[in-house]
Amino acid sequence: MADSVVRSLLIRASRSLCDCEFWVRHLGWEDGALAPLAETRRLCDEAEQKSAPGDAETAATLAVLRSTAAGFALRHSVISRVDADFDDEDGPDLGGMGEYDPEGLTRPLAEQAVRAARAALDADPEDALVPLQLGHALTWSGDRDGAVEAYREALLRDPGEVCADACLRHLGALPAGRAAPGRRSWDGAVMWGERPHVSPTGHGSHAFALLRVLFPIDNNNEDHRFLLFASAAEACDHADALLGSDGTDPAEDLADEDGAIVLHLHRPGRPIVEYDLTGRVRPAPDGGPPRVDRSDVPLEAPAGPPLPAGRPLRIDTRTCF
């Protein structure tokens, strides 16, 4: 178990990766995405130096964070330096490094992504995010057999992993009898007005709270942000901080949105419990910013092993931090 200093460093590293993911999704692969990657690496190094010997939980979280950072760095180089596709839904082209990168600009990053992912697989044999990252790096490098093995491992750890499913289809290696997946993308809820898919039971072996926040990108587009917390109380605190943070009337803004802030409580092997926090926003009696009414929300930590501080998770089609 990490002490408070190490926990803080891990959470800050995860937040830096969250910033990087925002660049990926909405601002393109400009070099601004490199700053949070560098900050993530610095924070991980500091956390490792200050962690207690034999702290396997912190070591596993560091390995997953470093693998995620290495995956982002490879993707940045593929898109911005080589000008090749690295799609968020079905990964890179098989053997793209040999076809599009004759100068080998991406080779060191691909090799580092493979090493970091394999180290994370050793550190945490259950994490569902890392096999996907390994599959992408091996696909770009041209190792089809290794990529197939990695993507199948991703599906084994999370049968609902749509990206691994799509990658195996492109490689002609989908396991026999696997049905075509339905449209489960969280983004589909924004693009097509569908309700985002939520798995019927909790994700993985840890308990945590997931806050889904709908936010505007520009005047015409919206997207969801997914944030992980140890308990509903921490998630509600964050929701309170969001209300009125832009100087507008949050109650009026949220009234126009269907489920702009939604809380999901995950417990291993048990049904996910969902709370629409938008409908629980109440004006403060003292005239201050509105607050979420928590009277019927279980504020204690969800039952089960807690999600380690700073640990990112792959849930459906999104990496959550």
PyMOL commands that set and color helices and strands:
alter all, ss='L'
color gray80, all
select helices_A, chain A and resi 4-27+31-50+56-80+96-100+107-123+130-141+144-157+162-170+186-192+232-242+250-255+278-280
alter helices_A, ss='H'
color red, helices_A
select strands_A, chain A and resi 86-87+91-92+208-216+222-229+261-266+273-276+281-282+291-292+313-315+318-320
alter strands_A, ss='S'
color yellow, strands_A
deselect
rebuild
show_as cartoon
